[in-house]
Amino acid sequence: MPFKRYVEIGRVALVNYGKEYGRLVVIVDVIDQNRALVDAPDMVRTQMNFKRLSLTDIKIDIKRIPKKKALIQAMQEADVQGKWEKSSWGRKLIVQKKRASLNDFDRFKLMLAKIKRGGLIRQELAKLKESAA
Amino acid sequence: MAPKNSKVTRNPNLIPGIGKYSRSQMYHKKGLWAIKAKNGGQFPHHEKKAKPETTSEKPPKFYPADDVKKPLVNKRKPKPTKLRTSITPGTVLIILTGRFKGKRVVFLKQLPSGLLLITGPFKINGVPLRRVNQSYVIATSTKVDISGVDVNKLDDKYFGKKAEKKKKKGEGEFFEAEKEDKNVLPQEKKDDQKLVDASLIQSIEAVPDLKAYLAARFSLKSGMKPHELVF
């Protein structure tokens, strides 16, 4: 019931609306009740409404509004990208992106692979059924 | 020699239509007096070429009562339709209309009429050498190696309908004679198909699963959104 992910300086968030949709950003300052100053290594530091941010579990150790270099260094030390790609949320997004970028030929090959896998599973199941019977 | 940047006129315009110098001033400026002197008091001129004798035209039998308007000259030459950049020789296309709808097919070249020349290959999916309009086709990003294929002899005339010879109307033999020779494909076209497909099928078999891909038809399944699909 208690909250686990807080808005704080250093909290990594995912942008879920607008031009920067899908980008991982770090909250570097809180402007007022509704807005935060966010920054990312390849982005100009901007303000964003909290409603546009989805907080993640990742937090890095920075001071209020660090310089870009310091921010990048802190992100490297905390291995934000690595942690994100290992987390289940991050992995889901990667899979979604891959699926969306599949070619028509890729989709065909995927279909063949699924059929093959299903066939193997059914074979094993049949074997198990036989041995159980 | 240093290139001359702007052409200087000897007789600049004061106002469009009115030059700065008069006729006699221009005569002096252009040095026509020197040309005359060089040529012994006369302007150099060529003898007029004798006009070849044309047979006299007969006066027309008929003059229209009112003046007939002549249509304006039109020198426009139509170009073949602009080919989408996603369509290059060897691209796999998905046909959307006609009896081959949904078939995945290999693009060979664009014909001078603007239509696309495609082939199944015939052995793989039953689509022969055929013309197809660019608008009824989805271009995928899958390419086949087409370097071994020679399509120079195939053009629009090859695919056009043959002019039918006029048959004399007999009475009793009407129905029999008409039926015979409509549906046979000339052997020459079958040979052309085999020739084109031979090297194509080799390059297709080099890629795993590509043959089965071309043999299958495309269809939209549940959950597929065409505007979000990447082809």
Interface residues (C-beta under 8 A of the other chain):
Chain A: A100 S101 L102 N103 D104 F105 F108 K109 L112
Chain B: V92 I94 R104 T140 S141 T142 D209 L210 A212 Y213 A216 F218 E228 L229 V230 F231
